[in-house]
Amino acid sequence: MISFCVALVVLIVGYFIYGKFVERVFGIEKSRQTPAYSMTDNVDYVPMSWWRIFLIQFLNIAGLGPIFGAIMGIMFGPAAFLWIVFGTIFGGAVHDYCSGMMSVRNKGASLPELNGKELGVVAKQFMRIFSLLLMILVGAVFVSGPAGLLAGMTTGYINIFWWTIIVFAYYILATLLPIDKLIGKIYPIFGAVLIFMAAGILIALFVNNAAVPEITAGLRNMHPAKLPIFPMMFVSIACGAISGFHATQSPMMARCLKNEKYGRRCFYGAMIAEGVLALIWAAAASSFFGSIDGLQDFVAKLPEKSNTGAEVVNIISKTWLGKFGGILALLGVVAAPITSGDTALRSARLIVADILNISQKKIKKRLFVALPVFAMSFIILFFIPFDVLWRYFAWCNQTLAVFTLWAITVYLYRKKKKYIISLIPALFMTAVTSTYIFIAPEGFKLSATLSNTLGFSITIIVGICFFISRKEKS
């Protein structure tokens, strides 16, 4: 429990110390007019209070990842705690803050446009396609997950098919309506439930004197399938440490931010809050069953097609929080992916609108852009199994983070800022994603030695290209 408490403190202190440093490096301008005022359209560009933006941003990014990903990631051992803490402070929060503020400085531009501006036309076209497909994939993943959980809570009344229809219908409304009409009003409710869930599990950890593994016990690989910690753990725990998906959500809030001084609270702060959420669930999953070995035994006994994360969340919530508290906790777990799925499809609409340069002020133009997005998500949802969707989402998610970190690095270099804050995470995540695709079961299935050699070779080449480009521009 000592390691867990220290990790919580480090995350919070990281917000105040390193977060302030990153803000100073970026260089905010409090007197600069933001797109919320210069481009107000009462649909996507709507000035909103910072606390509301923080809550929406937190809910946007806190999907299934920081809960299910943390549960699966802790099966590798206490090393997961280190990745959640340091990945969040030095990687994920830097990624989220800088991408969000870059969007503020570029009229609320979507991620592909931002990356394209820094990395070139070819990168822009690639990122347009890649980001759009990822948003559609997220929309499908985050319909399936909550629909399955809700079906389990209403057995005998509403089955998974009808819950899928209900959740998808909500997504359509959230995508099309002005951001302050539905998302701005319903997110505080979802937020209260999600915060209750996290607080309830946190208190239960102390009340039950949970035997949370200590980092001092060692960082050996404890995964039952002996999957290598590098790179597998760093992809399993994405949204709780660093996630490319977050940068697709930040432009939505960049269009609503009243002043640049609130950027650290809304972007860096939301990522820290997500890190805390991931840390809580990693601690709960590793202690509730007595140990990490106990968690692995429980998972091994589950039916073949079970949703591992949902089963673990279900039993922990109901046991530690009682029937009523368990239901509220499960609703929090349902709220997290729903509030990421709806804004993923909304982001897809904005990306397409930016590509085609179509104004979104009129509902018929929003429908014109959104209908193909809805159709593709619906097709993917019913023809690709959830576990397959999740595996490919995880890798695509981290790959997107790589492109965004390199775009941030180039941006900071151009502005003569300390680009080291994003360069190190960019190099590290390049190694993670390139190695993963060589070694993963859904990748090339190569040996660990060959995969690491190829992955680090690619990273070195990319790094050399950056420094050569920097020298030429100088």
C-alpha positions, 0 to 999 in steps of 0.5 A: 500500500505504501507504493500506491500512496506514494504513486498517488502523491507523485501524480498530484505533485507532478501536476503542480511542478512538471505541469507548470514547467510544461506550461512555461515551456509552451508559453501561454498568452493570457491576453490572446483571444481564443477561438471560442470568442473569435469563431463563435458559432454556438455549435462547436465554438462555444465559450464554456467555464474551465471546470466544465471543460475539464469535466468534459475533457476528463470524460472524453479521454477516460473511456475503457482504457484507464479501467480495463487497460489498467486491469490487464496491465497490472497482470505484468506486475508492479512495473505497471504502477511505474508506467502509469505514474511516469507515463502520465506525468512525462508522456500523456499529460505533455502530449494532451496539453501541447496538442490541446494548446496547439489547437487553441493557437490554430483556430481549434484545428483538428488533429490531422490538420495540426500534425500536417502543418508540422510534419508535411502534406504527406503526413497530413493526408495519412493522418486524416485517413488514420485519425478518421478510421481510429475515431470510427473504430473507437465509436464501435468499440465504445458502443460494444463495451457499455452495451455489454455491461448494461445488458448484464445489469438488466438480464431478462429485461433488455438484451445487448442488441437493444442496448447497442441500439440505445447507446448508438442512438445517443451517440447520433444525438451527441454528434449532431447537437450543439456541444452545450445542449446535450454533452454540456448538460449530461456530462456533469451527471456522468462525471458525478457517477464516475467520480463516485466510482473512483472515490468508492474504490479508493476508500475501499482499498484503505477500509479493507487494508488491501494488500496492494503489491509493493514496487520494492518486491521487484519488477519481474514479469508476472504475466501468465502468458509470459508476454514481454513487458516491453512493449506489451505492457506499454500498449495494454496501459494506454489511456492510463498513461499516454494515448493518441486518442486524447489528442483527437478530443482536445480540439473540441475543448480548444474551441470552447476554452475562454483563456489560455491560462486554463489550458493546464487545468483542462488538458494536463489536469484531465490526464493526471486525473485519468492517471489517478483513475488507472492507478486506483483500478490497477491497485484494486485488481492486484489486491482484491484477489489476494495478489496478482497471482490471484487475479490471474487465477480468476481470469484463467477460470473465466469462460473463453469469450468473457470480457475480462475487464468487465468481470473483474470490475463487476465482482470488485464493485459489488463486493466492496461497495455493496449492491447499491454502491456496486450498481453506481460503480458499474454505471461509472464504468459504463459512463466512461466509455459512453462519454468517449464514444460519443465525442469520438464520433463527434471528432470524426464529424469535425475531421471530415468537415475540416478536410472538406471545408464544410461549415457545421453551423446548419444541421443538414450539413452536419448530417451530410458529414456524419451519416457516412461515419455512422454507417461505417461504425455500425457496420464495424460494430456488428461484423468484427468481434469486440476482442479483435476491435480492442487489440487493433484499437490499442496499437492504432491508439499508441501509433497516433500518439507517436505522430502527435508527439513528433508534431509537438516536437517539431512545433516546439523546435520551430518556436525555439522552445525546450523540445526535449519535453516531447522528444524523449516521449516521442522516441520512447513511444516510437520504439514501443509501437514499432516493436509491438507490431513485429512481436504481437500475435496480431502483428508479425509474430517475430521473436523478441530479439528480432522485434526489439532489434527492428523496433529500436533500429526504426527509432534510431532512424526516425531520431536521426531524420529529425536531427538532420532535418533540424540541422538543415532548417537551422 
